[in-house]
Amino acid sequence: MLETLLGLPGFIYQAGGTYYFLGKWICKECTDVDATDCVAMYQMCRDAKEEKEASLYFQKIRAYSDFALEIPYDPEKIRTGIQSLLDSLSPEAAASLEKQIRQVQEDIQ
């Protein structure tokens, strides 16, 4: 899962009850309520097969993720942060995160 996340652009994922910006350029907790609300709306629209609305929220989440980037870029810190997060997840939380990653991969295309 680590290499998959490091190959994807930043996105907001829910893992273990907390939201995180994760991707090739970012690994940090997301505490912005507007951003986390977009994740909930994206999931609801996606589950309801409302593609146009889901696409809108997908783009908003990508924008929030881009605005959250930290400079200078530190690839080792990002890799270590994501690995620590993955190691801390319960099997259920890891499965949920894996499902979210698959959905993002599908929607990026």
Gaussian input, Z-matrix of N, CA and C with variables (Angstrom, degrees):
# hf/3-21g

backbone

0 1
 N
 C     1     B1
 C     2     B2     1     A1
 N     3     B3     2     A2     1     D1
 C     4     B4     3     A3     2     D2
 C     5     B5     4     A4     3     D3
 N     6     B6     5     A5     4     D4
 C     7     B7     6     A6     5     D5
 C     8     B8     7     A7     6     D6
 N     9     B9     8     A8     7     D7
 C    10    B10     9     A9     8     D8
 C    11    B11    10    A10     9     D9
 N    12    B12    11    A11    10    D10
 C    13    B13    12    A12    11    D11
 C    14    B14    13    A13    12    D12
 N    15    B15    14    A14    13    D13
 C    16    B16    15    A15    14    D14
 C    17    B17    16    A16    15    D15
 N    18    B18    17    A17    16    D16
 C    19    B19    18    A18    17    D17
 C    20    B20    19    A19    18    D18
 N    21    B21    20    A20    19    D19
 C    22    B22    21    A21    20    D20
 C    23    B23    22    A22    21    D21
 N    24    B24    23    A23    22    D22
 C    25    B25    24    A24    23    D23
 C    26    B26    25    A25    24    D24
 N    27    B27    26    A26    25    D25
 C    28    B28    27    A27    26    D26
 C    29    B29    28    A28    27    D27
 N    30    B30    29    A29    28    D28
 C    31    B31    30    A30    29    D29
 C    32    B32    31    A31    30    D30
 N    33    B33    32    A32    31    D31
 C    34    B34    33    A33    32    D32
 C    35    B35    34    A34    33    D33
 N    36    B36    35    A35    34    D34
 C    37    B37    36    A36    35    D35
 C    38    B38    37    A37    36    D36
 N    39    B39    38    A38    37    D37
 C    40    B40    39    A39    38    D38
 C    41    B41    40    A40    39    D39
 N    42    B42    41    A41    40    D40
 C    43    B43    42    A42    41    D41
 C    44    B44    43    A43    42    D42
 N    45    B45    44    A44    43    D43
 C    46    B46    45    A45    44    D44
 C    47    B47    46    A46    45    D45
 N    48    B48    47    A47    46    D46
 C    49    B49    48    A48    47    D47
 C    50    B50    49    A49    48    D48
 N    51    B51    50    A50    49    D49
 C    52    B52    51    A51    50    D50
 C    53    B53    52    A52    51    D51
 N    54    B54    53    A53    52    D52
 C    55    B55    54    A54    53    D53
 C    56    B56    55    A55    54    D54
 N    57    B57    56    A56    55    D55
 C    58    B58    57    A57    56    D56
 C    59    B59    58    A58    57    D57
 N    60    B60    59    A59    58    D58
 C    61    B61    60    A60    59    D59
 C    62    B62    61    A61    60    D60
 N    63    B63    62    A62    61    D61
 C    64    B64    63    A63    62    D62
 C    65    B65    64    A64    63    D63
 N    66    B66    65    A65    64    D64
 C    67    B67    66    A66    65    D65
 C    68    B68    67    A67    66    D66
 N    69    B69    68    A68    67    D67
 C    70    B70    69    A69    68    D68
 C    71    B71    70    A70    69    D69
 N    72    B72    71    A71    70    D70
 C    73    B73    72    A72    71    D71
 C    74    B74    73    A73    72    D72
 N    75    B75    74    A74    73    D73
 C    76    B76    75    A75    74    D74
 C    77    B77    76    A76    75    D75
 N    78    B78    77    A77    76    D76
 C    79    B79    78    A78    77    D77
 C    80    B80    79    A79    78    D78
 N    81    B81    80    A80    79    D79
 C    82    B82    81    A81    80    D80
 C    83    B83    82    A82    81    D81
 N    84    B84    83    A83    82    D82
 C    85    B85    84    A84    83    D83
 C    86    B86    85    A85    84    D84
 N    87    B87    86    A86    85    D85
 C    88    B88    87    A87    86    D86
 C    89    B89    88    A88    87    D87
 N    90    B90    89    A89    88    D88
 C    91    B91    90    A90    89    D89
 C    92    B92    91    A91    90    D90
 N    93    B93    92    A92    91    D91
 C    94    B94    93    A93    92    D92
 C    95    B95    94    A94    93    D93
 N    96    B96    95    A95    94    D94
 C    97    B97    96    A96    95    D95
 C    98    B98    97    A97    96    D96
 N    99    B99    98    A98    97    D97
 C   100   B100    99    A99    98    D98
 C   101   B101   100   A100    99    D99
 N   102   B102   101   A101   100   D100
 C   103   B103   102   A102   101   D101
 C   104   B104   103   A103   102   D102
 N   105   B105   104   A104   103   D103
 C   106   B106   105   A105   104   D104
 C   107   B107   106   A106   105   D105
 N   108   B108   107   A107   106   D106
 C   109   B109   108   A108   107   D107
 C   110   B110   109   A109   108   D108
 N   111   B111   110   A110   109   D109
 C   112   B112   111   A111   110   D110
 C   113   B113   112   A112   111   D111
 N   114   B114   113   A113   112   D112
 C   115   B115   114   A114   113   D113
 C   116   B116   115   A115   114   D114
 N   117   B117   116   A116   115   D115
 C   118   B118   117   A117   116   D116
 C   119   B119   118   A118   117   D117
 N   120   B120   119   A119   118   D118
 C   121   B121   120   A120   119   D119
 C   122   B122   121   A121   120   D120
 N   123   B123   122   A122   121   D121
 C   124   B124   123   A123   122   D122
 C   125   B125   124   A124   123   D123
 N   126   B126   125   A125   124   D124
 C   127   B127   126   A126   125   D125
 C   128   B128   127   A127   126   D126
 N   129   B129   128   A128   127   D127
 C   130   B130   129   A129   128   D128
 C   131   B131   130   A130   129   D129
 N   132   B132   131   A131   130   D130
 C   133   B133   132   A132   131   D131
 C   134   B134   133   A133   132   D132
 N   135   B135   134   A134   133   D133
 C   136   B136   135   A135   134   D134
 C   137   B137   136   A136   135   D135
 N   138   B138   137   A137   136   D136
 C   139   B139   138   A138   137   D137
 C   140   B140   139   A139   138   D138
 N   141   B141   140   A140   139   D139
 C   142   B142   141   A141   140   D140
 C   143   B143   142   A142   141   D141
 N   144   B144   143   A143   142   D142
 C   145   B145   144   A144   143   D143
 C   146   B146   145   A145   144   D144
 N   147   B147   146   A146   145   D145
 C   148   B148   147   A147   146   D146
 C   149   B149   148   A148   147   D147
 N   150   B150   149   A149   148   D148
 C   151   B151   150   A150   149   D149
 C   152   B152   151   A151   150   D150
 N   153   B153   152   A152   151   D151
 C   154   B154   153   A153   152   D152
 C   155   B155   154   A154   153   D153
 N   156   B156   155   A155   154   D154
 C   157   B157   156   A156   155   D155
 C   158   B158   157   A157   156   D156
 N   159   B159   158   A158   157   D157
 C   160   B160   159   A159   158   D158
 C   161   B161   160   A160   159   D159
 N   162   B162   161   A161   160   D160
 C   163   B163   162   A162   161   D161
 C   164   B164   163   A163   162   D162
 N   165   B165   164   A164   163   D163
 C   166   B166   165   A165   164   D164
 C   167   B167   166   A166   165   D165
 N   168   B168   167   A167   166   D166
 C   169   B169   168   A168   167   D167
 C   170   B170   169   A169   168   D168
 N   171   B171   170   A170   169   D169
 C   172   B172   171   A171   170   D170
 C   173   B173   172   A172   171   D171
 N   174   B174   173   A173   172   D172
 C   175   B175   174   A174   173   D173
 C   176   B176   175   A175   174   D174
 N   177   B177   176   A176   175   D175
 C   178   B178   177   A177   176   D176
 C   179   B179   178   A178   177   D177
 N   180   B180   179   A179   178   D178
 C   181   B181   180   A180   179   D179
 C   182   B182   181   A181   180   D180
 N   183   B183   182   A182   181   D181
 C   184   B184   183   A183   182   D182
 C   185   B185   184   A184   183   D183
 N   186   B186   185   A185   184   D184
 C   187   B187   186   A186   185   D185
 C   188   B188   187   A187   186   D186
 N   189   B189   188   A188   187   D187
 C   190   B190   189   A189   188   D188
 C   191   B191   190   A190   189   D189
 N   192   B192   191   A191   190   D190
 C   193   B193   192   A192   191   D191
 C   194   B194   193   A193   192   D192
 N   195   B195   194   A194   193   D193
 C   196   B196   195   A195   194   D194
 C   197   B197   196   A196   195   D195
 N   198   B198   197   A197   196   D196
 C   199   B199   198   A198   197   D197
 C   200   B200   199   A199   198   D198
 N   201   B201   200   A200   199   D199
 C   202   B202   201   A201   200   D200
 C   203   B203   202   A202   201   D201
 N   204   B204   203   A203   202   D202
 C   205   B205   204   A204   203   D203
 C   206   B206   205   A205   204   D204
 N   207   B207   206   A206   205   D205
 C   208   B208   207   A207   206   D206
 C   209   B209   208   A208   207   D207
 N   210   B210   209   A209   208   D208
 C   211   B211   210   A210   209   D209
 C   212   B212   211   A211   210   D210
 N   213   B213   212   A212   211   D211
 C   214   B214   213   A213   212   D212
 C   215   B215   214   A214   213   D213
 N   216   B216   215   A215   214   D214
 C   217   B217   216   A216   215   D215
 C   218   B218   217   A217   216   D216
 N   219   B219   218   A218   217   D217
 C   220   B220   219   A219   218   D218
 C   221   B221   220   A220   219   D219
 N   222   B222   221   A221   220   D220
 C   223   B223   222   A222   221   D221
 C   224   B224   223   A223   222   D222
 N   225   B225   224   A224   223   D223
 C   226   B226   225   A225   224   D224
 C   227   B227   226   A226   225   D225
 N   228   B228   227   A227   226   D226
 C   229   B229   228   A228   227   D227
 C   230   B230   229   A229   228   D228
 N   231   B231   230   A230   229   D229
 C   232   B232   231   A231   230   D230
 C   233   B233   232   A232   231   D231
 N   234   B234   233   A233   232   D232
 C   235   B235   234   A234   233   D233
 C   236   B236   235   A235   234   D234
 N   237   B237   236   A236   235   D235
 C   238   B238   237   A237   236   D236
 C   239   B239   238   A238   237   D237
 N   240   B240   239   A239   238   D238
 C   241   B241   240   A240   239   D239
 C   242   B242   241   A241   240   D240
 N   243   B243   242   A242   241   D241
 C   244   B244   243   A243   242   D242
 C   245   B245   244   A244   243   D243
 N   246   B246   245   A245   244   D244
 C   247   B247   246   A246   245   D245
 C   248   B248   247   A247   246   D246
 N   249   B249   248   A248   247   D247
 C   250   B250   249   A249   248   D248
 C   251   B251   250   A250   249   D249
 N   252   B252   251   A251   250   D250
 C   253   B253   252   A252   251   D251
 C   254   B254   253   A253   252   D252
 N   255   B255   254   A254   253   D253
 C   256   B256   255   A255   254   D254
 C   257   B257   256   A256   255   D255
 N   258   B258   257   A257   256   D256
 C   259   B259   258   A258   257   D257
 C   260   B260   259   A259   258   D258
 N   261   B261   260   A260   259   D259
 C   262   B262   261   A261   260   D260
 C   263   B263   262   A262   261   D261
 N   264   B264   263   A263   262   D262
 C   265   B265   264   A264   263   D263
 C   266   B266   265   A265   264   D264
 N   267   B267   266   A266   265   D265
 C   268   B268   267   A267   266   D266
 C   269   B269   268   A268   267   D267
 N   270   B270   269   A269   268   D268
 C   271   B271   270   A270   269   D269
 C   272   B272   271   A271   270   D270
 N   273   B273   272   A272   271   D271
 C   274   B274   273   A273   272   D272
 C   275   B275   274   A274   273   D273
 N   276   B276   275   A275   274   D274
 C   277   B277   276   A276   275   D275
 C   278   B278   277   A277   276   D276
 N   279   B279   278   A278   277   D277
 C   280   B280   279   A279   278   D278
 C   281   B281   280   A280   279   D279
 N   282   B282   281   A281   280   D280
 C   283   B283   282   A282   281   D281
 C   284   B284   283   A283   282   D282
 N   285   B285   284   A284   283   D283
 C   286   B286   285   A285   284   D284
 C   287   B287   286   A286   285   D285
 N   288   B288   287   A287   286   D286
 C   289   B289   288   A288   287   D287
 C   290   B290   289   A289   288   D288
 N   291   B291   290   A290   289   D289
 C   292   B292   291   A291   290   D290
 C   293   B293   292   A292   291   D291
 N   294   B294   293   A293   292   D292
 C   295   B295   294   A294   293   D293
 C   296   B296   295   A295   294   D294
 N   297   B297   296   A296   295   D295
 C   298   B298   297   A297   296   D296
 C   299   B299   298   A298   297   D297
 N   300   B300   299   A299   298   D298
 C   301   B301   300   A300   299   D299
 C   302   B302   301   A301   300   D300
 N   303   B303   302   A302   301   D301
 C   304   B304   303   A303   302   D302
 C   305   B305   304   A304   303   D303
 N   306   B306   305   A305   304   D304
 C   307   B307   306   A306   305   D305
 C   308   B308   307   A307   306   D306
 N   309   B309   308   A308   307   D307
 C   310   B310   309   A309   308   D308
 C   311   B311   310   A310   309   D309
 N   312   B312   311   A311   310   D310
 C   313   B313   312   A312   311   D311
 C   314   B314   313   A313   312   D312
 N   315   B315   314   A314   313   D313
 C   316   B316   315   A315   314   D314
 C   317   B317   316   A316   315   D315
 N   318   B318   317   A317   316   D316
 C   319   B319   318   A318   317   D317
 C   320   B320   319   A319   318   D318
 N   321   B321   320   A320   319   D319
 C   322   B322   321   A321   320   D320
 C   323   B323   322   A322   321   D321
 N   324   B324   323   A323   322   D322
 C   325   B325   324   A324   323   D323
 C   326   B326   325   A325   324   D324

   B1=1.4488
   B2=1.5361
   B3=1.3305
   B4=1.4627
   B5=1.5209
   B6=1.3218
   B7=1.4681
   B8=1.5256
   B9=1.3209
   B10=1.4653
   B11=1.5186
   B12=1.3336
   B13=1.4686
   B14=1.5226
   B15=1.3277
   B16=1.4650
   B17=1.5245
   B18=1.3212
   B19=1.4587
   B20=1.5150
   B21=1.3284
   B22=1.4680
   B23=1.5228
   B24=1.3355
   B25=1.4666
   B26=1.5268
   B27=1.3142
   B28=1.4562
   B29=1.5194
   B30=1.3252
   B31=1.4573
   B32=1.5176
   B33=1.3217
   B34=1.4623
   B35=1.5246
   B36=1.3180
   B37=1.4585
   B38=1.5261
   B39=1.3218
   B40=1.4565
   B41=1.5198
   B42=1.3209
   B43=1.4618
   B44=1.5226
   B45=1.3114
   B46=1.4524
   B47=1.5152
   B48=1.3211
   B49=1.4565
   B50=1.5157
   B51=1.3218
   B52=1.4630
   B53=1.5218
   B54=1.3306
   B55=1.4610
   B56=1.5276
   B57=1.3430
   B58=1.4590
   B59=1.5212
   B60=1.3375
   B61=1.4593
   B62=1.5218
   B63=1.3322
   B64=1.4578
   B65=1.5186
   B66=1.3325
   B67=1.4498
   B68=1.5144
   B69=1.3270
   B70=1.4602
   B71=1.5203
   B72=1.3477
   B73=1.4588
   B74=1.5204
   B75=1.3317
   B76=1.4655
   B77=1.5256
   B78=1.3216
   B79=1.4692
   B80=1.5180
   B81=1.3266
   B82=1.4617
   B83=1.5167
   B84=1.3219
   B85=1.4553
   B86=1.5243
   B87=1.3160
   B88=1.4659
   B89=1.5241
   B90=1.3276
   B91=1.4662
   B92=1.5244
   B93=1.3204
   B94=1.4649
   B95=1.5304
   B96=1.3281
   B97=1.4666
   B98=1.5251
   B99=1.3314
   B100=1.4665
   B101=1.5306
   B102=1.3233
   B103=1.4671
   B104=1.5277
   B105=1.3247
   B106=1.4677
   B107=1.5257
   B108=1.3307
   B109=1.4674
   B110=1.5263
   B111=1.3311
   B112=1.4699
   B113=1.5299
   B114=1.3265
   B115=1.4653
   B116=1.5243
   B117=1.3263
   B118=1.4716
   B119=1.5252
   B120=1.3238
   B121=1.4681
   B122=1.5298
   B123=1.3285
   B124=1.4660
   B125=1.5298
   B126=1.3379
   B127=1.4612
   B128=1.5292
   B129=1.3368
   B130=1.4681
   B131=1.5229
   B132=1.3252
   B133=1.4674
   B134=1.5263
   B135=1.3218
   B136=1.4614
   B137=1.5261
   B138=1.3273
   B139=1.4665
   B140=1.5234
   B141=1.3492
   B142=1.4688
   B143=1.5306
   B144=1.3393
   B145=1.4757
   B146=1.5317
   B147=1.3223
   B148=1.4675
   B149=1.5294
   B150=1.3293
   B151=1.4565
   B152=1.5252
   B153=1.3201
   B154=1.4639
   B155=1.5279
   B156=1.3333
   B157=1.4556
   B158=1.5302
   B159=1.3251
   B160=1.4671
   B161=1.5233
   B162=1.3284
   B163=1.4613
   B164=1.5293
   B165=1.3182
   B166=1.4659
   B167=1.5304
   B168=1.3258
   B169=1.4662
   B170=1.5259
   B171=1.3287
   B172=1.4616
   B173=1.5279
   B174=1.3363
   B175=1.4685
   B176=1.5280
   B177=1.3275
   B178=1.4722
   B179=1.5315
   B180=1.3263
   B181=1.4679
   B182=1.5186
   B183=1.3298
   B184=1.4727
   B185=1.5295
   B186=1.3370
   B187=1.4679
   B188=1.5319
   B189=1.3247
   B190=1.4716
   B191=1.5277
   B192=1.3183
   B193=1.4633
   B194=1.5214
   B195=1.3243
   B196=1.4626
   B197=1.5269
   B198=1.3201
   B199=1.4652
   B200=1.5290
   B201=1.3211
   B202=1.4677
   B203=1.5301
   B204=1.3307
   B205=1.4635
   B206=1.5199
   B207=1.3289
   B208=1.4584
   B209=1.5184
   B210=1.3186
   B211=1.4579
   B212=1.5213
   B213=1.3133
   B214=1.4607
   B215=1.5343
   B216=1.2902
   B217=1.4634
   B218=1.5245
   B219=1.3130
   B220=1.4665
   B221=1.5325
   B222=1.3412
   B223=1.4679
   B224=1.5308
   B225=1.3174
   B226=1.4660
   B227=1.5264
   B228=1.3233
   B229=1.4702
   B230=1.5304
   B231=1.3189
   B232=1.4665
   B233=1.5283
   B234=1.3297
   B235=1.4741
   B236=1.5331
   B237=1.3143
   B238=1.4640
   B239=1.5247
   B240=1.3327
   B241=1.4625
   B242=1.5169
   B243=1.3291
   B244=1.4681
   B245=1.5254
   B246=1.3415
   B247=1.4677
   B248=1.5239
   B249=1.3218
   B250=1.4764
   B251=1.5193
   B252=1.3256
   B253=1.4616
   B254=1.5280
   B255=1.3261
   B256=1.4661
   B257=1.5291
   B258=1.3297
   B259=1.4671
   B260=1.5242
   B261=1.3272
   B262=1.4671
   B263=1.5292
   B264=1.3271
   B265=1.4666
   B266=1.5226
   B267=1.3183
   B268=1.4651
   B269=1.5313
   B270=1.3273
   B271=1.4686
   B272=1.5326
   B273=1.3342
   B274=1.4699
   B275=1.5283
   B276=1.3308
   B277=1.4651
   B278=1.5303
   B279=1.3277
   B280=1.4659
   B281=1.5245
   B282=1.3254
   B283=1.4686
   B284=1.5239
   B285=1.3174
   B286=1.4646
   B287=1.5263
   B288=1.3249
   B289=1.4616
   B290=1.5224
   B291=1.3154
   B292=1.4648
   B293=1.5300
   B294=1.3203
   B295=1.4685
   B296=1.5284
   B297=1.3269
   B298=1.4630
   B299=1.5320
   B300=1.3232
   B301=1.4665
   B302=1.5242
   B303=1.3348
   B304=1.4756
   B305=1.5254
   B306=1.3328
   B307=1.4640
   B308=1.5251
   B309=1.3177
   B310=1.4657
   B311=1.5244
   B312=1.3229
   B313=1.4610
   B314=1.5246
   B315=1.3180
   B316=1.4682
   B317=1.5229
   B318=1.3213
   B319=1.4629
   B320=1.5212
   B321=1.3179
   B322=1.4673
   B323=1.5213
   B324=1.3033
   B325=1.4658
   B326=1.4958
   A1=110.47
   A2=116.77
   A3=121.11
   A4=111.19
   A5=116.64
   A6=120.09
   A7=111.38
   A8=116.52
   A9=119.94
   A10=110.07
   A11=117.10
   A12=120.60
   A13=111.36
   A14=116.91
   A15=120.15
   A16=112.20
   A17=117.32
   A18=121.42
   A19=113.64
   A20=116.93
   A21=121.10
   A22=110.85
   A23=116.75
   A24=118.43
   A25=109.60
   A26=116.60
   A27=121.32
   A28=112.97
   A29=115.22
   A30=122.47
   A31=106.62
   A32=117.14
   A33=120.83
   A34=108.56
   A35=115.07
   A36=121.79
   A37=109.37
   A38=115.80
   A39=120.27
   A40=107.67
   A41=115.83
   A42=120.54
   A43=108.68
   A44=116.11
   A45=120.11
   A46=113.87
   A47=117.64
   A48=121.51
   A49=114.94
   A50=117.67
   A51=122.76
   A52=108.41
   A53=115.81
   A54=120.62
   A55=109.52
   A56=114.95
   A57=121.29
   A58=110.49
   A59=115.00
   A60=121.35
   A61=104.77
   A62=117.73
   A63=121.51
   A64=109.61
   A65=116.08
   A66=120.85
   A67=110.24
   A68=116.10
   A69=119.18
   A70=113.30
   A71=118.14
   A72=120.31
   A73=113.46
   A74=118.04
   A75=118.26
   A76=112.58
   A77=114.39
   A78=122.63
   A79=106.48
   A80=115.41
   A81=118.80
   A82=109.54
   A83=114.75
   A84=120.50
   A85=109.81
   A86=115.90
   A87=122.58
   A88=108.12
   A89=116.10
   A90=120.83
   A91=111.94
   A92=117.65
   A93=122.55
   A94=109.04
   A95=116.75
   A96=121.49
   A97=111.48
   A98=117.95
   A99=119.90
   A100=110.70
   A101=116.15
   A102=120.37
   A103=111.07
   A104=117.26
   A105=119.39
   A106=111.21
   A107=117.16
   A108=120.04
   A109=110.79
   A110=116.57
   A111=120.23
   A112=110.83
   A113=116.91
   A114=120.27
   A115=109.71
   A116=116.44
   A117=120.20
   A118=110.84
   A119=117.10
   A120=120.88
   A121=110.95
   A122=116.97
   A123=121.44
   A124=110.12
   A125=116.90
   A126=120.55
   A127=111.36
   A128=117.00
   A129=120.19
   A130=111.14
   A131=117.19
   A132=120.74
   A133=110.71
   A134=116.38
   A135=120.25
   A136=110.43
   A137=116.84
   A138=121.15
   A139=111.98
   A140=116.85
   A141=121.66
   A142=111.55
   A143=116.81
   A144=122.51
   A145=112.35
   A146=116.57
   A147=121.80
   A148=107.46
   A149=115.32
   A150=121.16
   A151=113.70
   A152=117.38
   A153=120.18
   A154=110.76
   A155=116.30
   A156=120.16
   A157=111.27
   A158=116.45
   A159=120.28
   A160=110.33
   A161=116.73
   A162=121.25
   A163=111.27
   A164=116.70
   A165=120.93
   A166=110.23
   A167=117.13
   A168=120.24
   A169=111.55
   A170=117.12
   A171=121.08
   A172=109.62
   A173=116.41
   A174=120.65
   A175=111.63
   A176=117.17
   A177=120.19
   A178=110.42
   A179=116.30
   A180=120.17
   A181=110.28
   A182=116.54
   A183=120.13
   A184=110.23
   A185=117.30
   A186=120.58
   A187=110.63
   A188=117.16
   A189=119.93
   A190=110.08
   A191=116.87
   A192=121.50
   A193=111.31
   A194=116.96
   A195=120.07
   A196=111.20
   A197=117.34
   A198=120.56
   A199=111.96
   A200=118.00
   A201=121.67
   A202=113.00
   A203=117.46
   A204=120.37
   A205=110.87
   A206=115.09
   A207=121.26
   A208=109.26
   A209=114.89
   A210=120.31
   A211=106.90
   A212=120.87
   A213=126.37
   A214=112.19
   A215=114.15
   A216=123.19
   A217=109.18
   A218=117.96
   A219=123.17
   A220=109.06
   A221=117.25
   A222=120.20
   A223=113.84
   A224=118.39
   A225=119.85
   A226=111.11
   A227=117.01
   A228=121.11
   A229=110.16
   A230=116.66
   A231=121.43
   A232=110.25
   A233=116.48
   A234=121.02
   A235=110.34
   A236=116.93
   A237=121.53
   A238=111.18
   A239=116.72
   A240=120.91
   A241=112.47
   A242=116.22
   A243=119.77
   A244=110.23
   A245=117.08
   A246=119.89
   A247=111.02
   A248=117.35
   A249=120.63
   A250=111.02
   A251=116.07
   A252=120.19
   A253=110.44
   A254=116.59
   A255=120.38
   A256=111.37
   A257=116.32
   A258=120.42
   A259=112.18
   A260=117.05
   A261=120.80
   A262=113.51
   A263=117.43
   A264=120.52
   A265=112.85
   A266=115.30
   A267=120.73
   A268=107.67
   A269=118.28
   A270=119.67
   A271=112.43
   A272=117.37
   A273=120.83
   A274=110.90
   A275=116.74
   A276=120.73
   A277=110.47
   A278=116.87
   A279=120.79
   A280=110.64
   A281=117.19
   A282=120.83
   A283=110.57
   A284=117.24
   A285=121.30
   A286=110.67
   A287=116.85
   A288=120.79
   A289=110.39
   A290=116.77
   A291=120.79
   A292=110.87
   A293=116.95
   A294=121.28
   A295=110.51
   A296=116.87
   A297=120.54
   A298=111.05
   A299=116.33
   A300=120.71
   A301=110.12
   A302=117.56
   A303=120.70
   A304=110.61
   A305=117.00
   A306=120.56
   A307=110.89
   A308=116.91
   A309=120.37
   A310=109.68
   A311=117.47
   A312=120.46
   A313=110.97
   A314=117.22
   A315=120.81
   A316=111.06
   A317=117.00
   A318=120.84
   A319=113.68
   A320=117.43
   A321=120.35
   A322=109.78
   A323=116.97
   A324=121.81
   A325=113.24
   D1=-32.28
   D2=-179.62
   D3=-58.31
   D4=-51.84
   D5=-177.42
   D6=-64.77
   D7=-34.88
   D8=177.54
   D9=-62.39
   D10=-48.94
   D11=179.67
   D12=-62.00
   D13=-39.66
   D14=-179.58
   D15=-69.20
   D16=-14.53
   D17=177.55
   D18=-96.04
   D19=-5.37
   D20=-178.03
   D21=-104.54
   D22=151.08
   D23=173.22
   D24=-67.39
   D25=163.38
   D26=-178.44
   D27=-57.75
   D28=143.07
   D29=178.79
   D30=-155.85
   D31=162.94
   D32=178.79
   D33=-100.52
   D34=124.74
   D35=179.36
   D36=-121.09
   D37=150.13
   D38=173.07
   D39=-99.03
   D40=126.95
   D41=-179.05
   D42=-139.98
   D43=118.09
   D44=178.13
   D45=62.02
   D46=33.02
   D47=177.91
   D48=85.13
   D49=0.45
   D50=179.90
   D51=-122.59
   D52=148.11
   D53=177.70
   D54=-96.29
   D55=141.01
   D56=-179.73
   D57=-135.60
   D58=143.68
   D59=165.36
   D60=-83.51
   D61=121.15
   D62=179.34
   D63=-134.88
   D64=141.94
   D65=177.02
   D66=165.38
   D67=-171.80
   D68=-174.03
   D69=-66.50
   D70=-21.26
   D71=-178.67
   D72=-115.69
   D73=4.92
   D74=-171.74
   D75=-154.89
   D76=144.65
   D77=171.15
   D78=-155.53
   D79=98.49
   D80=175.57
   D81=-160.27
   D82=157.94
   D83=-179.28
   D84=-67.80
   D85=144.55
   D86=177.16
   D87=-108.65
   D88=117.03
   D89=179.65
   D90=-113.89
   D91=3.14
   D92=179.69
   D93=-75.02
   D94=114.87
   D95=-175.84
   D96=-62.81
   D97=-38.85
   D98=178.66
   D99=-61.44
   D100=-40.93
   D101=179.86
   D102=-67.10
   D103=-44.38
   D104=-179.14
   D105=-69.10
   D106=-31.43
   D107=174.48
   D108=-63.12
   D109=-36.88
   D110=177.53
   D111=-62.46
   D112=-35.98
   D113=178.68
   D114=-63.91
   D115=-44.80
   D116=178.99
   D117=-62.51
   D118=-42.90
   D119=179.76
   D120=-66.99
   D121=-40.25
   D122=177.00
   D123=-58.16
   D124=-47.15
   D125=-179.62
   D126=-64.01
   D127=-42.71
   D128=179.60
   D129=-62.99
   D130=-46.21
   D131=-179.52
   D132=-65.78
   D133=-40.40
   D134=179.47
   D135=-63.77
   D136=-45.09
   D137=179.55
   D138=-64.08
   D139=-31.24
   D140=-179.90
   D141=-87.12
   D142=3.50
   D143=179.94
   D144=62.75
   D145=28.78
   D146=176.05
   D147=-91.47
   D148=81.48
   D149=-169.87
   D150=-62.12
   D151=-41.02
   D152=-177.82
   D153=-62.86
   D154=-46.70
   D155=-179.97
   D156=-68.26
   D157=-40.60
   D158=178.13
   D159=-60.76
   D160=-40.10
   D161=178.70
   D162=-63.22
   D163=-39.96
   D164=177.92
   D165=-60.89
   D166=-48.08
   D167=-179.93
   D168=-67.82
   D169=-34.56
   D170=176.20
   D171=-58.35
   D172=-47.80
   D173=-179.88
   D174=-64.58
   D175=-37.85
   D176=177.33
   D177=-62.82
   D178=-43.23
   D179=179.95
   D180=-63.36
   D181=-41.09
   D182=177.05
   D183=-61.23
   D184=-41.49
   D185=179.56
   D186=-64.61
   D187=-46.41
   D188=176.98
   D189=-56.23
   D190=-41.14
   D191=-178.92
   D192=-65.70
   D193=-40.31
   D194=178.08
   D195=-66.18
   D196=-40.31
   D197=179.53
   D198=-68.60
   D199=-21.90
   D200=-178.45
   D201=-85.99
   D202=-3.85
   D203=-178.19
   D204=-59.19
   D205=145.09
   D206=178.03
   D207=-109.81
   D208=139.25
   D209=179.50
   D210=-116.82
   D211=136.29
   D212=4.87
   D213=-80.19
   D214=154.50
   D215=178.56
   D216=-67.52
   D217=127.90
   D218=-178.89
   D219=-125.47
   D220=89.14
   D221=-174.46
   D222=-59.77
   D223=-34.61
   D224=-179.28
   D225=-69.62
   D226=-39.65
   D227=177.38
   D228=-63.09
   D229=-40.56
   D230=-179.89
   D231=-66.05
   D232=-47.11
   D233=179.22
   D234=-59.73
   D235=-47.02
   D236=-179.64
   D237=-63.73
   D238=-41.84
   D239=179.48
   D240=-63.06
   D241=-45.66
   D242=179.35
   D243=-64.89
   D244=-42.74
   D245=-179.98
   D246=-62.86
   D247=-41.22
   D248=177.88
   D249=-62.19
   D250=-42.23
   D251=178.25
   D252=-62.20
   D253=-48.21
   D254=-179.44
   D255=-60.39
   D256=-40.39
   D257=-179.87
   D258=-65.60
   D259=-26.39
   D260=-176.32
   D261=-86.31
   D262=-10.33
   D263=-174.70
   D264=-78.39
   D265=143.84
   D266=171.68
   D267=-70.61
   D268=163.36
   D269=177.19
   D270=-56.87
   D271=-37.99
   D272=179.55
   D273=-66.85
   D274=-43.90
   D275=179.79
   D276=-66.07
   D277=-38.25
   D278=177.90
   D279=-64.47
   D280=-41.33
   D281=178.56
   D282=-64.88
   D283=-39.73
   D284=178.07
   D285=-64.19
   D286=-43.69
   D287=178.74
   D288=-63.74
   D289=-41.71
   D290=178.86
   D291=-60.47
   D292=-40.45
   D293=177.34
   D294=-63.10
   D295=-43.71
   D296=179.24
   D297=-62.33
   D298=-40.72
   D299=178.99
   D300=-62.47
   D301=-43.56
   D302=178.00
   D303=-59.85
   D304=-41.82
   D305=179.67
   D306=-63.27
   D307=-42.46
   D308=178.41
   D309=-63.40
   D310=-43.15
   D311=178.21
   D312=-59.16
   D313=-41.36
   D314=178.40
   D315=-64.75
   D316=-41.68
   D317=-174.07
   D318=-80.92
   D319=-18.06
   D320=177.23
   D321=-68.99
   D322=-31.86
   D323=-174.74
   D324=-69.64

